[in-house]
Amino acid sequence: MNVTRLQPAEIPQIWHCLQQISDPELPVLSITDLGMVRDVARDGAGWRVTFTPTYSGCPATEFLLNAIEQRLAAAGFSPVQVDIRLSPAWTTDWMNADARERLRQYGVAPPQGHTCDRPHAHGPVACPRCGSTHSEKISEFGSTACKALYRCCDCREPFDYFKCI
C-alpha cells in the first residue's frame, strides 16, 4: 500500500521565511541557499527546524539560531524549536547552483568539485572577476576560516575562494 504523508500547508510559508535569513558573512546567500536548514516539521502546537551550521565552531551559529526563532515568531509561527544537527556534517555539496553563481557575482570563487567523491581534488580556481583559471593560492585562510585567499595571475586581483568542505 502506497501511503502519501501530507505536510501542513504552512511549511512552504516557513521555508519562505527562512529564505529571507542571510548568512552574516555572505549576505548574498541565505541559510537555505547554503543548505543549512535540513528540515521543517510540525511539532505539537509549534514547529521544529533542523539546522546544520557550516562547521561546529562557526561564530555565526547563535546569531542564526536567534534569527530563525525571531523571523518565524514575527510571521506567526511559534513556538519554534531549533535543533542543531551536526551529523552528517555540513558540506558545500548542499549549496544550490544559484547560490554558487551569486557567490561568484559577489566576488568569491565558489567551491569546486564534490567533497564526497573528491575530498581534496579540484581543478584550478577561476577568478570571480575575469574568469581566468590562471590563479595561485596566497594563503590557506582568507577572510574567514571557510575561505582561502587566492590571486589571479591575469588580472592580478586577490579574491576569496570558498573551500570545498
Sine and cosine of phi, psi and omega as CSV:
sin_phi,cos_phi,sin_psi,cos_psi,sin_omega,cos_omega
0.00,0.00,0.77,-0.63,0.01,-1.00
-0.99,-0.10,0.95,-0.32,-0.01,-1.00
-0.95,-0.30,0.85,-0.53,0.04,-1.00
-1.00,-0.08,0.80,-0.60,0.03,-1.00
-1.00,0.02,0.84,-0.53,0.01,-1.00
-0.99,0.10,0.65,-0.76,0.06,-1.00
-0.99,-0.12,0.48,-0.88,0.04,-1.00
-0.86,0.51,0.57,-0.82,-0.04,-1.00
-0.88,0.47,-0.39,0.92,-0.04,-1.00
-0.96,0.26,-0.31,0.95,-0.09,-1.00
-0.86,0.52,-0.70,0.72,0.08,-1.00
-0.87,0.48,-0.54,0.84,0.05,-1.00
-0.92,0.39,-0.64,0.77,0.03,-1.00
-0.91,0.41,-0.70,0.72,0.05,-1.00
-0.85,0.52,-0.64,0.77,0.03,-1.00
-0.88,0.47,-0.68,0.73,0.06,-1.00
-0.87,0.50,-0.69,0.72,-0.02,-1.00
-0.91,0.40,-0.50,0.86,0.04,-1.00
-0.92,0.39,-0.29,0.96,-0.01,-1.00
-1.00,0.06,-0.10,1.00,-0.03,-1.00
-1.00,-0.05,0.93,-0.36,-0.02,-1.00
-0.99,0.13,0.51,-0.86,0.15,-0.99
-0.94,0.34,0.78,-0.63,-0.07,-1.00
-0.91,0.42,-0.41,0.91,0.01,-1.00
-1.00,0.00,-0.37,0.93,0.00,-1.00
-0.72,-0.69,0.98,0.21,-0.14,-0.99
-0.89,0.46,-0.20,0.98,0.05,-1.00
-0.99,0.12,-0.09,1.00,0.00,-1.00
-0.86,-0.51,0.62,-0.79,0.07,-1.00
-0.99,-0.10,0.18,-0.98,0.03,-1.00
-0.92,0.40,-0.40,0.92,0.06,-1.00
-0.99,0.15,-0.56,0.83,0.09,-1.00
-0.85,0.52,-0.63,0.77,-0.02,-1.00
-0.98,0.19,-0.19,0.98,0.00,-1.00
0.98,0.19,0.35,0.94,-0.03,-1.00
-0.97,0.23,-0.44,0.90,0.05,-1.00
-1.00,0.02,0.90,-0.43,-0.09,-1.00
-1.00,-0.03,-0.53,0.85,-0.07,-1.00
-0.30,-0.95,0.47,-0.88,0.13,-0.99
-0.74,-0.67,0.76,-0.65,-0.05,-1.00
-0.52,-0.85,0.45,-0.90,0.13,-0.99
-0.93,0.38,0.65,-0.76,0.02,-1.00
-0.67,-0.74,1.00,-0.02,-0.06,-1.00
0.89,0.46,-0.85,-0.53,0.01,-1.00
-1.00,0.04,-0.04,1.00,-0.05,-1.00
-0.79,-0.61,-0.49,-0.87,-0.11,-0.99
-0.71,-0.71,0.53,-0.85,0.05,-1.00
-0.84,-0.54,0.79,-0.62,0.05,-1.00
-0.90,-0.43,0.80,-0.61,0.05,-1.00
-0.99,-0.16,0.80,-0.60,-0.18,-0.98
-0.77,-0.64,0.71,-0.70,0.07,-1.00
-0.86,-0.51,0.92,-0.40,0.04,-1.00
-0.92,0.38,0.34,-0.94,-0.02,-1.00
-0.89,0.45,-0.51,0.86,0.21,-0.98
-0.41,-0.91,0.39,-0.92,-0.18,-0.98
-0.88,0.48,-0.45,0.90,0.00,-1.00
-0.98,-0.17,0.27,0.96,-0.06,-1.00
-0.86,0.50,0.84,-0.55,-0.04,-1.00
-0.93,0.37,-0.25,0.97,-0.02,-1.00
-1.00,0.01,-0.05,1.00,-0.10,-0.99
-0.85,0.53,-0.78,0.63,-0.01,-1.00
-0.87,0.49,-0.68,0.74,0.04,-1.00
-0.85,0.53,-0.71,0.70,-0.04,-1.00
-0.94,0.35,-0.62,0.78,0.05,-1.00
-0.87,0.49,-0.70,0.72,0.05,-1.00
-0.90,0.43,-0.64,0.77,0.01,-1.00
-0.89,0.46,-0.65,0.76,0.02,-1.00
-0.88,0.48,-0.77,0.63,-0.03,-1.00
-0.88,0.48,-0.71,0.71,-0.03,-1.00
-0.92,0.39,-0.69,0.72,-0.03,-1.00
-0.89,0.45,-0.71,0.70,-0.02,-1.00
-0.94,0.34,-0.63,0.78,0.04,-1.00
-0.89,0.45,-0.66,0.75,0.02,-1.00
-0.90,0.44,-0.46,0.89,0.01,-1.00
-1.00,0.00,0.04,1.00,0.05,-1.00
1.00,-0.03,0.20,0.98,0.01,-1.00
-0.97,-0.25,1.00,-0.09,0.03,-1.00
-0.45,-0.89,0.40,-0.92,-0.01,1.00
-0.96,0.28,0.36,-0.93,0.00,-1.00
-0.84,-0.54,0.74,-0.67,0.11,-0.99
-0.92,-0.40,0.85,-0.53,0.05,-1.00
-0.97,-0.25,0.88,-0.48,0.04,-1.00
-0.98,-0.18,0.77,-0.64,0.08,-1.00
-1.00,0.01,0.81,-0.59,0.06,-1.00
-0.90,-0.43,0.90,-0.44,-0.01,-1.00
-0.99,-0.11,-0.17,0.99,0.01,-1.00
-0.76,-0.66,0.84,-0.55,0.03,1.00
-0.94,0.33,0.48,-0.88,0.02,-1.00
-0.92,0.40,0.52,-0.85,0.03,-1.00
-0.87,0.50,0.56,-0.83,0.03,-1.00
-0.67,-0.75,0.50,-0.87,0.05,-1.00
-0.90,0.44,-0.26,0.96,0.08,-1.00
-0.88,0.47,-0.37,0.93,-0.03,-1.00
-0.99,0.16,-0.16,0.99,0.05,-1.00
-0.96,0.29,0.67,-0.74,0.02,-1.00
-0.99,0.13,0.27,-0.96,-0.08,-1.00
-0.89,0.46,-0.62,0.78,0.02,-1.00
-0.89,0.46,-0.63,0.77,0.02,-1.00
-0.89,0.45,-0.65,0.76,0.02,-1.00
-0.89,0.46,-0.65,0.76,0.01,-1.00
-0.93,0.37,-0.68,0.73,0.03,-1.00
-0.90,0.43,-0.56,0.83,0.07,-1.00
-0.89,0.46,-0.71,0.70,0.02,-1.00
-0.88,0.48,-0.70,0.71,0.01,-1.00
-0.90,0.44,-0.47,0.88,0.02,-1.00
-0.97,0.24,-0.25,0.97,0.03,-1.00
0.96,-0.28,0.18,0.98,0.04,-1.00
-0.91,-0.40,0.81,-0.59,0.03,-1.00
-0.92,0.39,0.81,-0.59,-0.02,-1.00
-0.95,0.30,0.34,-0.94,0.02,-1.00
-0.89,0.46,0.56,-0.83,0.00,-1.00
-0.91,-0.41,0.54,-0.84,0.05,-1.00
0.98,0.18,-0.09,-1.00,0.01,-1.00
-0.85,-0.53,0.73,-0.69,-0.05,-1.00
-0.94,0.34,-0.48,0.87,-0.08,-1.00
-0.94,0.34,-0.66,0.75,-0.09,-1.00
-0.98,-0.20,-0.29,0.96,-0.01,-1.00
-0.61,-0.79,0.96,0.27,-0.14,-0.99
-0.87,0.50,-0.51,0.86,-0.05,-1.00
-0.82,-0.57,0.13,0.99,-0.08,-1.00
-0.96,-0.29,0.76,-0.65,0.19,-0.98
-0.40,-0.92,0.35,-0.94,0.00,-1.00
-0.98,0.19,-0.18,-0.98,0.03,-1.00
-0.88,0.47,0.57,-0.82,-0.01,-1.00
-1.00,0.09,0.83,-0.56,-0.03,-1.00
-0.99,0.14,0.69,-0.72,0.06,-1.00
-0.91,0.42,0.79,-0.61,0.00,-1.00
-0.95,0.32,-0.22,0.98,-0.01,-1.00
-1.00,0.00,-0.79,0.62,-0.08,-1.00
-0.94,-0.33,-0.21,0.98,0.04,-1.00
1.00,0.06,-0.07,1.00,0.00,-1.00
-0.91,0.41,0.63,-0.78,0.09,-1.00
-0.99,-0.11,0.12,0.99,0.05,-1.00
-1.00,0.03,1.00,0.10,-0.06,-1.00
-0.72,-0.69,0.26,-0.97,0.01,-1.00
-0.67,-0.74,0.57,-0.82,0.04,-1.00
-0.98,0.18,0.78,-0.62,0.05,-1.00
-1.00,-0.06,-0.67,0.74,-0.04,-1.00
-0.50,-0.87,0.58,-0.81,0.05,-1.00
-0.90,0.44,-0.40,0.92,-0.01,-1.00
-0.86,-0.52,0.73,-0.68,0.04,-1.00
-0.97,-0.23,-0.68,-0.73,-0.05,-1.00
-0.92,0.38,-0.36,0.93,0.10,-0.99
-0.64,-0.77,0.20,-0.98,-0.05,-1.00
-0.90,0.44,-0.42,0.91,-0.04,-1.00
-1.00,0.05,0.07,1.00,0.01,-1.00
-0.82,-0.58,0.50,-0.87,0.12,-0.99
-0.93,-0.36,0.45,-0.89,0.00,-1.00
-0.99,-0.13,0.83,-0.56,0.02,-1.00
-0.86,-0.51,0.23,-0.97,0.13,-0.99
-0.71,-0.70,0.69,-0.72,0.07,-1.00
-0.98,0.19,0.77,-0.64,-0.01,-1.00
-0.99,0.17,-0.22,0.97,0.03,-1.00
-1.00,-0.04,-0.84,0.54,-0.02,-1.00
-1.00,0.01,-0.14,0.99,0.08,-1.00
0.93,0.36,0.20,0.98,0.00,-1.00
-1.00,0.08,0.68,-0.73,0.13,-0.99
-0.98,0.22,0.45,-0.89,0.05,-1.00
-0.39,-0.92,0.41,-0.91,0.07,-1.00
-1.00,0.08,0.57,-0.82,0.13,-0.99
-0.88,-0.47,0.85,-0.53,0.04,-1.00
-0.97,0.26,0.94,-0.34,-0.11,-0.99
-0.89,0.46,0.53,-0.85,0.13,-0.99
-0.96,0.29,0.87,-0.50,-0.02,-1.00
-0.87,-0.49,0.00,0.00,0.00,0.00
